[in-house]
């Protein structure tokens, strides 16, 4: 290793100071830099004011080796990061002809009028700086040398654009300059188990600050377990992780749905594709969210036929053929309704598998069912199963957990695993 | 008003630098200070290192009037904010006898053993500083005078303890020293127009750092325009915003869908509800996302019946009755298909209005249509309209903009506005 680099992360934007958004860019950057062994020593945030941005960059350059800047690279007049960098470097801004051409072409591709001239300021580059391509927007990033031999990377504040530039340019360059430390991570993801239970099952495997290390992240209806090893070669780092990943999977069991950081919908898509099966949905409380997730990636039409979003009882009857007896008897939040919805969707879409979701998302009870009650149904040539539970939390959480439960039921069915029984409370 | 105070917010804790948590304390503080008209000029974050904390406090004291510090006041050995403040003041720490007594009594009240002696460091106070009572924990806050006549408030990093001290002491003291400033904001949201075009249309209304001020925020297929006024009364601040909001709306025209920060789906729901109409969808490229958005809030079943997510050509034919002639002729990404899907959804769900979405989300072309091509259809008793365009960007962007275009078409129909024609490229 050629020694650590001291990094400062600078966020630019008055909206950060006003508290309209939290500085989640700095958080994301901090996590990634920790993974490659770079040390973040400071953050600063400053508003859209030239003098103060210059002050902040000078403070950062005087105390660190690398400065990562986010924000202020857009086309409006409050986007002045370019000017501030040029001022700190003591050089003029120069319009880059190829960037100007790229901007004009990009704009001609989708604009309904002449390009506002202020867009062209995004082609201005401090003399001596180089640019980072932006695959997701119009503002290029910048790489510049500041006084004190400090390297500066400037990226847009839009998270997806910042992340693309971090991955394409900043992280690889920083990794290279830090030296031969190699950090490898593997992420296992689980559904249907709580974070504290996961931690309890795995606690003895990882004394604190060991290598490999473990981190838990609970979010959006699942728990991620990330194993990270640092070594001097990829092979060795991988060989440090491998036996631990196997042990983690053994202890957690079939709640683990991936050991390679796939999403649940990616796993379901892969399993459907491997068996040449096609799936349909019948959604009520989720309003279409399961279908939206199944079609987020390209190629979905090979495995996903469609979803009948039937939000009212009448729609369930008319579109999916849920019987009036069920609607008037056990009601629309019931085992019977979930089973009839799944069977109806499989019939309507001529699919091989169908999954259904019906429930009381809250905050009010629905059709006699207490808030948080969810029934998930599955219908296939050789299977008909329903699972019911009551979820805690607000409407958004109840909906998200229902999506997870539905996709997980399909996963378990396709993998030939035991299907969860009803009356479990999550 | 007695003049603004320049404030810097300093977060202390290595966990912030590692990205384990986001700096939500700074966000909360920023929102509260904006409400009382105090100007936050900078944030800094630093880890649990004495030299670097001293450096950060000296930087802050040299450029602002008030420094608000969170974190590092607990009892463990990495809690060194007290030492750093004393070092910047150039004074020793002195144990406060009454604080020590309070800590011992507090601990005796709920501890199941002798108090660890390191707890007593929380009774250490830099000479000349005063303390802020902590109603929720053991670490008192501190108020100190730094060089350059700068006032410093130090609070714990635990949000509930920080908030209690902000409310009991910091906000009242800052309000008193600033005077009676009041800040009010209003947010207009627009769809179907770019950020740079919005800025161009409004630029002359707002010289930089004027009062009221304007800010633009582009995200997720729309542009928000926020107007903020500072004054000495709520009524006056509102009366400063009102004429400007009207002028902004006049200049931007009917692309503005709310002047009170509603989401597009909230506006559509409100308009449907006001006219007693119910809506259905037919979705292809969005996979169910429009239905998911329409049902995100409670009470959706009064205005939303359902959505037919028909991802394959066969499903469009079977479920929605799209004709084989259309599927084989112009194809599934066409004006004809969008119109037939909308009519089919209105029929299937017996709704008053139906909107349809079909397109080539990418990255590959779909059924002869270039990537990014989208057709939106609308069907109602008195209307049948389709709009086509080609969107730039990746799959997620094409899908999000299609959702926006579909909801906006319904909004325009319900408000009796002109419906956008086809062949517009966005």
Interface residues (C-beta under 8 A of the other chain):
Chain A: X11 X14 X15 X16 X17 X18 X19 X20 X21 X22 X23 X24 X26 X27 X28 X29 X30 X31 X32 X33 X34 X40 X41 X42 X43 X44 X45 X46 X47 X49 X52 X55 X56 X59 X63 X74 X75 X76 X77 X78 X106 X109 X110 X111 X112 X113 X116 X118 X119 X136 X158 X281 X283 X285 X286 X287 X288 X289 X290 X291 X292 X293 X294 X295 X296 X297 X298 X300 X301 X304 X305 X306 X307 X308 X309 X310 X311 X312 X314 X315 X318 X319 X348 X349 X350 X361 X362 X363 X364 X395 X396 X399
Chain B: X11 X16 X17 X18 X19 X20 X21 X22 X23 X24 X26 X27 X28 X29 X30 X31 X32 X33 X34 X40 X41 X42 X43 X44 X45 X46 X47 X52 X55 X56 X59 X63 X194 X195 X196 X197 X199 X200 X203 X208 X209 X215 X216 X217 X218 X219 X226 X281 X283 X285 X286 X287 X288 X289 X290 X291 X292 X293 X294 X295 X296 X297 X298 X300 X301 X304 X305 X306 X307 X308 X309 X310 X311 X312 X314 X315 X318 X319 X348 X349 X350 X361 X362 X363 X364 X390 X391 X392 X393 X394 X395 X396 X397 X399 X424 X425 X426
